């Protein structure tokens, strides 16, 4: 979207004070446009980085100069991405470029930010231009067939630079004005090369990608898996969210990022690089793990961006961008120099972290962090410094003993995933949660103390997953998110639990607009405070159901009559703790195959448009 700046009006109001303000506003707008224009060139930089970031040790032996050049390329790629972040975040925080002129004369001197960004941008633009020009020169040499007498060493350099695939080809085509396909996907070749952590003071896990022949877009995704122990259960959903946070999933359609990430994941599974670890009773896959590392094809070498902390360390080299912590180590604070780190994970289940771990993590000098997991640290107080991690996309605070989340978290304008699973003492989300407009995943299951959703949560229309929606009691809680907040959250997918339905009424349930949530597959409806006769009108208001719903669980329902009708995709229905229920009607549910009703219930059952197997399951009641 093009932002229109009223330059004439601004200039007219500030001529007496000089033209500096107008010039600075123009400069800010120019930087925004230049960032956009730099996009195709950055695609080339990122393609070079993703293609060869994992071959540096091999290159060090054959071509130290080329290895150093590719290291520089990686640094430029990361720095450009972070600088773009800073500009966009500032725009979000300040409400856009076209703010009132008076802000530029406030005590905070807002225009100084644009001046600094412009200086940084000039430097990064010069670097990007230099890299692109060098790359295009190499490609021109290849395409033109010149320098036929190059030696074998030079040929290797030409091959490495002349990738010409995926993001790089898109960037070159955009710069040269030629037409090309959206992308070229390279086939994954069969291989048993796997990555495995090991070593003494630290490890860097890496496979030989030259032999593995992974396509460019999968290299960073697979390398990222080395953050986890080989026998660690990896949830596909969480790993894909981390990939997105790191910018590994590049999709022209923002809505399809998770879908594309899932396809990447399945490609790794299809090559047995990740294997199924756990399934549920219905044969649905719950988690995966890295393949058994006891094979001769595993190579653990220096050169990866992944670092696993296992004991005391004095310094983390700049080449490392992603760090995981398997056990309690003596973190040395600022001496570790973690300004450049983009991932910091605590891995639960491998040790009990000491009580002061969070405070030691606070002392680390994070500036570029995009993924932070403090999962399972059992802390009672979260540090306020989290709100200063402006690049953060993924934040996991699960299984801690906190009662509240720091207010500073709501300042994280780029945050896409917030996990507070298993925080049993957590009473509420922040009132300003509505300001976290980039949020796509809010996972808050297993939080029994949570009594309400924040008012305005319905404004987070980018949400793709919301584990539990807690209907607050407006009489006790006051300013709470009502059931009607679900009205516009039509991108929700997967599973959704709606609890404390005793606090809802029929009007709100109709406004929830469940029929528009076409991506929902499982729905849990729960009355916790003892449902009454109004339960029937609330449940009726939730009709029609999500069109692709496959599973429905109703718990604590206080009505006497329950009618399930026109659930065309519904495969399973479960009723729990519905003591007043005396009549159950199931109409036009052709896909229904499993119905679970407590055997001691005395109810009248009426069936129409259902399978014979459902009739057999309910024969005792029919």
Helices and strands as residue ranges (DSSP letters): H 7-14, G 15-17, H 20-37, H 39-52, H 56-62, H 64-94, G 101-105, H 111-144, H 152-161, H 166-176, E 202-203, H 209-212, H 216-224, G 225-227, H 236-245, G 254-256, H 257-270, E 274-279, E 285-290, E 306-309, E 322-325, G 333-336, E 343-346, H 357-362, E 371-373, G 384-388, E 394-396, G 407-411, E 417-419, G 431-435, E 441-443, G 457-459, E 465-466, E 468-470, H 474-477, G 483-488, E 494-499, G 501-503, H 506-511, G 514-516, E 520-526, H 534-541, E 551-555, E 561-565, E 572-576, E 583-587, E 594-596, E 604-608, H 612-617
